[in-house]
Amino acid sequence: MKLPEVLDEIGMSRSAFYRMRARGKAPKCIKLPNGQIRVRQSDLDTWLSACEQEVD
């Protein structure tokens, strides 16, 4: 998935995503030779599942 698609799906700004990525808390990313970032749908789904918290 392209980064704008990922940001839309998780409802996050680009700057917040890059801060999260710098801390190692973002989903696994692939950096293409042209510098663009991609995220596999499966990696995003895994990351979202890990972020889930049970609400009382």
DAMO-V821069 format. One record per residue. N is the residue number from 0. RES is the residue in one small letter. PSI is psi in whole degrees, -180 to 180 (NA if undefined). OMEGA is omega in whole degrees, 0 to 359 (none if undefined). BURIAL is b if it has 16 or more other C-alpha atoms within 10 Angstrom, else e. Layout:
BEGIN
[[N & RES & PSI & OMEGA & BURIAL] [N & RES & PSI & OMEGA & BURIAL]]
END
This chain:
BEGIN
[[0 & m & 144 & 175 & e] [1 & k & 154 & 184 & e] [2 & l & -44 & 178 & e] [3 & p & -35 & 178 & e] [4 & e & -42 & 179 & e] [5 & v & -46 & 181 & b] [6 & l & -40 & 177 & e] [7 & d & -43 & 184 & e] [8 & e & -38 & 183 & e] [9 & i & -5 & 177 & e] [10 & g & 48 & 184 & e] [11 & m & 149 & 177 & e] [12 & s & 160 & 179 & e] [13 & r & -44 & 183 & e] [14 & s & -40 & 178 & e] [15 & a & -39 & 179 & e] [16 & f & -44 & 181 & b] [17 & y & -35 & 175 & e] [18 & r & -43 & 179 & e] [19 & m & -41 & 180 & e] [20 & r & -40 & 179 & e] [21 & a & -30 & 178 & e] [22 & r & -3 & 180 & e] [23 & g & 22 & 183 & e] [24 & k & 0 & 182 & e] [25 & a & 166 & 175 & b] [26 & p & 158 & 179 & b] [27 & k & 129 & 183 & e] [28 & c & 155 & 175 & b] [29 & i & 125 & 177 & e] [30 & k & 119 & 181 & e] [31 & l & 161 & 179 & e] [32 & p & -27 & 179 & e] [33 & n & 3 & 177 & e] [34 & g & -9 & 179 & e] [35 & q & 152 & 181 & e] [36 & i & 138 & 174 & e] [37 & r & 153 & 176 & b] [38 & v & 127 & 176 & b] [39 & r & 143 & 179 & e] [40 & q & -41 & 181 & e] [41 & s & -38 & 178 & e] [42 & d & -38 & 178 & e] [43 & l & -44 & 179 & b] [44 & d & -43 & 179 & e] [45 & t & -44 & 180 & e] [46 & w & -45 & 179 & e] [47 & l & -41 & 178 & e] [48 & s & -39 & 179 & e] [49 & a & -25 & 180 & e] [50 & c & -16 & 183 & e] [51 & e & 139 & 176 & e] [52 & q & 144 & 177 & e] [53 & e & 130 & 181 & e] [54 & v & 130 & 180 & e] [55 & d & NA & none & e]]
END
